């Protein structure tokens, strides 16, 4: 038994007796390795925006959606709007991460269906959206032209100014499908840690 050894906790660690643990003050991303990372979100993991008839959207935010009868952004859990089914995907990234690109993936085999998506942040003390992509509140879509096979489109384009994730906001990706001949697979988020 060694009773003379002394221990010192380094930066980001706490010492209790002879046990080291991560200092939770530093567990917010500051000690992640710098570099480029990818975060994938499967559409099947996203939450439906409700199935109750009638609108379940909120107005404002400069939202422009593909279908004129679903032009608001979703923020409440009610509201299937006609045949446009909307879903919300949580985008959990460390504070300070720089979001550089978000791509939407799906499968389109009809000229009568589409898949649309957008991304926004909601400050913790409000329910209003802050669209941060280069498309602002305009939801991007797969288009009405049939494109058998996998299709993708950006909802935040690589090469534009990256968005810094704020600890004071919640981040989501919203998407919707119109018609029965479209499938949403999910999203790939590219971000960097400075």
Secondary structure, 3 states (H helix, E strand, C coil): CCCCCCCCCCCCEEEECCEEEECHHHCCCCCCCCEEEEEEEEHHHCEECCCCECCCEECCCCCECCCHHHCCEECCCCCEECCEEEEEEECCCCCCCEEEEEEEEEEECCCCCEEEEEEEEEECCCCCEEECCCCCCECEECCCCCEEEEEEEEEECCCCCCEECCCCEEEEEEEEEECCCEEEEEEEEEEEEC
